[in-house]
Amino acid sequence: MADLEQQQQQGQDGGINSGGSGSSAGERLREEYRRHVQTQLSHDLVDTIASLQQHQHHLQQLSEQLELATKQVKSSATETKDTINATLDAFLITVNEAVSARRQQLLDEVQQVEEEALGPLEQCGRELACRLDEVEERVTQGERLQRHSGVMARDTVLRFQEEAAAMTSLPEVPALCAVPSVSVEFPHDPSLEDEVRELVGRAGRVSRMGPVQITNIVEQPGALLVSWEEVDEDVSDEGLEFCLECSNTGATDPHAAVFTRKYEGPDYSFLLRDLKAGENYLLRVASRREGASCFGPWSLVQAASTNRSHFSECVCVCVKFLYLIFLLFFHASGFYFVVM
């Protein structure tokens, strides 16, 4: 009886232990599932954060691009306004100087004509005044003789008559048609003001972009092939010549860069040679009509570089490499030599 009770107790204990181990396995499964879910959520969260960070990076790039675009518009507009003001201020100064010079020239010409015409007339006036004084004096003398006619000698009267007769000649005075009537003539159709207004109205032309732009840059060993074209449809490309400038001073701001002229001529492309691999170069191009004294607005500045070394540099590297192999081979063979 005691043995049976002991077996039942052991069976109950075994059932309890079996149930306990089953419960423990379930808990382990739930814990593993929970960890798996947490791990998956963590991975998903990492991927989401990485995607957001990439999106943030793209937004920052767009923001920087927008900032550069805004800066380009504002800086180019400011430079263009300064150019307009400086050019037209210089034009006003030149016009004022030209008008003042022309005014003085015309006044000097009038003064010269006046002086040349008045010289003989003034001389004639002095002679007439002298003649009038003489006549007035003779008239006064004759009136005195007339008042004393009762006691006048005949010789005195005859001498007075002879002197009066000698004074009857008149000096020559030019007719009005023989002396200058000074005048000036300015154009009336069109007037001087209309001509100046029309000329000023054609001065200057604002463009959203420079009339010529760099369209392609091809990387070559130690060189860059730069191509450009006229992008302004209102401007004919006949008789144009171009100017290509380059800067490799290390400046990233085109306004602070120092440019050097590399090409000037009618071609639409140019090969920049002898460039250093890995260095950044800033490029710009402008155009002008044949015979013009200066080039027009510059294109947008383009940055370019070549990562391909020049053939001579590659040959030099190959020679050094072969020389190193040559040294290693002789060293391994036990040969030694001295390079002079």
Secondary structure, DSSP 8 states (H G I E B T S, - for coil): -HHHHHHHHHHHHHHHHHHHHHHHHHHHHHHHHHHHHHHHHHHHHHHHHHHHHHHHHHHHHHHHHHHHHHHHHHHHHHHHHHHHHHHHHHHHHHHHHHHHHHHHHHHHHHHHHHHHHHHHHHHHHHHHHHHHHHHHHHHHHHHHHHHTTTT--HHHHHHHHHHHHHT--------GGGS--------BTTBHHHHHHHHHHTS----SS-SEEEEEEEEETTEEEEEEEE--TTS--TTEEEEEEEE-SS-SSTTT---EEEEEES-SEEEE-S--TT--EEEEEEEEETT-SS-------EEE---S--HHHHHHHHHHHHHHHHHHHHHHHT------
